[in-house]
Amino acid sequence: MNERLQQPDPEIPAPTVEKSSLTPEERKRIVLIVISLVVVIALVVVGVVLLLQAGGDTTGMVRDIFIIFMALESLIIGVALVIMIIQLSVLINLIQNEIKPILNATIETVNTLRGTTEFISDNLAEPVIRLNEYLAMFKKFFDILRPRK
């Protein structure tokens, strides 16, 4: 009975250890990004602490510089919005003047194809099917009149 407990069960697979799917270069890149973020956060904290201890003139100068940077950022965002609006108007123009006529032509082609298939069905396929029905009926009729061995 002890031997039975010590043998591994062949139906249960052995546990596998999954290795990380990151390559060494990716790991180095992630570590570098994390370290950079920590350094930037530390610099911001040190800067805030130094500004709190500095005099009013220094704080005023930093405030003025910060306001100038915010104005420049607003200017850049405004230019980006103007470019985005221009791109949106070009897209709308493309949809109205080029894609819509293509869709209308496609719909017209599909409707023409639908009419053509109905015409062929009514004037070619149905008469051929009827002819095959009559021929099968006559064949069966003559088979009944003249039975084979």
C-alpha positions in Angstrom: 0.0 0.0 0.0 2.9 2.4 0.7 4.3 1.7 -2.8 1.0 2.7 -4.3 1.0 6.1 -2.5 4.6 6.9 -3.6 4.1 6.3 -7.3 2.9 9.4 -9.3 -0.5 9.1 -10.9 0.1 9.0 -14.7 -3.2 10.8 -15.4 -2.2 13.9 -13.5 0.4 16.0 -15.3 3.3 17.4 -13.3 3.0 21.1 -12.4 4.8 23.3 -14.8 6.5 26.6 -14.0 5.7 29.3 -16.5 8.6 31.5 -17.6 8.2 35.2 -18.1 7.4 36.1 -21.7 9.6 39.2 -21.5 12.9 39.2 -23.2 15.9 40.6 -21.3 15.8 43.8 -23.4 12.2 44.4 -22.5 13.0 43.8 -18.8 15.8 46.4 -19.0 13.6 48.8 -20.7 10.8 48.4 -18.0 13.4 48.8 -15.2 14.8 51.9 -16.9 11.3 53.5 -17.2 10.4 52.7 -13.6 13.7 54.2 -12.4 13.2 57.3 -14.6 9.7 57.8 -13.1 11.0 57.5 -9.6 13.7 60.1 -10.3 11.3 62.5 -11.9 8.8 62.2 -8.9 11.7 62.7 -6.5 12.9 65.8 -8.3 9.4 67.3 -8.3 9.1 66.6 -4.5 12.5 68.2 -3.9 11.6 71.2 -6.0 8.3 71.7 -4.1 10.1 71.5 -0.8 12.8 74.0 -1.9 10.1 76.4 -3.2 8.2 76.2 0.1 11.4 77.2 1.9 12.4 79.9 -0.6 11.4 83.5 -0.3 8.5 85.3 -2.0 10.6 86.6 -4.8 11.8 83.2 -5.9 8.4 81.7 -5.6 7.0 84.6 -7.7 9.6 84.0 -10.4 8.8 80.3 -10.5 5.1 81.1 -10.7 5.7 83.5 -13.6 7.7 80.9 -15.5 5.1 78.3 -14.9 2.4 80.7 -16.2 4.5 81.2 -19.4 4.8 77.5 -19.9 1.1 77.0 -19.4 0.4 79.8 -22.0 2.8 78.0 -24.5 1.1 74.7 -23.8 -2.3 76.3 -24.4 -1.0 77.7 -27.7 0.2 74.3 -28.8 -3.1 72.6 -27.8 -5.0 75.3 -29.8 -2.8 74.7 -32.9 -3.4 70.9 -32.5 -7.2 71.5 -32.3 -7.2 73.6 -35.4 -5.3 70.9 -37.3 -7.7 68.3 -36.0 -10.7 70.4 -37.1 -9.2 70.8 -40.6 -8.6 67.0 -40.8 -12.2 66.4 -39.7 -13.5 68.7 -42.4 -11.3 66.9 -45.1 -12.7 63.6 -43.9 -16.3 64.8 -44.1 -15.7 66.2 -47.6 -14.2 62.8 -48.6 -17.2 61.0 -47.3 -19.8 63.3 -49.0 -18.1 63.7 -52.3 -16.3 60.4 -53.0 -17.6 57.6 -50.9 -21.3 58.5 -51.1 -21.4 58.4 -54.9 -19.6 55.0 -54.8 -22.2 53.6 -52.4 -25.0 55.0 -54.6 -23.5 53.4 -57.7 -23.1 50.1 -55.8 -26.7 50.1 -54.7 -27.8 50.8 -58.3 -25.7 47.9 -59.5 -27.1 45.6 -56.9 -30.7 46.6 -57.9 -29.9 46.1 -61.6 -28.4 42.7 -60.8 -31.5 41.8 -58.8 -33.7 42.7 -61.8 -31.5 40.7 -64.1 -31.7 37.6 -61.9 -35.5 37.9 -61.7 -35.8 38.2 -65.5 -33.5 35.2 -66.1 -35.4 33.2 -63.4 -38.8 34.0 -65.0 -37.8 33.7 -68.6 -35.2 30.9 -68.6 -35.0 28.9 -65.5 -38.7 28.3 -64.9 -39.5 27.2 -68.5 -36.5 24.8 -68.4 -37.7 23.4 -65.0 -41.3 23.0 -66.4 -39.9 21.2 -69.5 -38.0 18.8 -67.2 -41.1 18.2 -65.2 -43.2 17.4 -68.3 -40.4 15.1 -69.7 -40.2 13.3 -66.4 -43.9 12.9 -66.3 -44.0 11.5 -69.9 -41.2 9.1 -69.1 -42.9 7.8 -66.0 -46.2 7.5 -68.0 -44.5 5.5 -70.7 -42.7 3.4 -68.1 -46.1 2.5 -66.6 -47.5 1.6 -70.0 -44.5 -0.4 -71.0 -43.0 -2.0 -67.9 -39.5 -3.4 -68.2 -38.4 -6.7 -66.8 
